[in-house]
């Protein structure tokens, strides 16, 4: 699935290590030291992988654990909307391997196979840099968690080589990032809504329960409450009911 631009194979700057604590932590340090946008770090396994709000992320070999740096500039959309950029890029690549109709997005950037989580994305900022970390279950997924999980292999797909998957992801993210900068959030928001669970899906966000009503123009989650009011959610854990 490696894409070409005007006949030239795109080769992003990817560094791979056998093991590290956390690719996000490593690139945060490198970003502070001046590392450029577009640098990627992939680990074959992590000893200290983490998800949102400090949750641990299990990291057996065969899955994707990778992070990249995005440098922020004046006049760009809000940095928080990079979560949607990363989500649409990952969904595009993963769906090319899984097949059409098997994966959906859940706000802001979880990749789901029905009720089961297949991948997560973690954004962390230092100065003018945002580090975006991807954890994607390609060959394996954890069992017996509070919430179900899945993997591409469990969906019946041949698990792709993480290195090859990352080349596709790096090129796809660069393309969506260029649209975010050049066209604003609109095309990213539209693509996200196309690939998300349907409007009317029951969700819970913290203590708030409601029906998915889409995204506002800034990318925030809209929930229709039982009394008909629309609640705008800008942060927090969201689960499908």
Helices and strands as residue ranges (DSSP letters): E 4-5, E 8-9, E 13-20, H 23-32, E 39-46, G 52-54, E 64-71, G 79-81, H 82-98, E 104-106, E 110-113, E 116-126, E 129-136, H 162-183, H 186-195, E 202-205, E 208-215, E 221-224, E 230-233, E 238-240
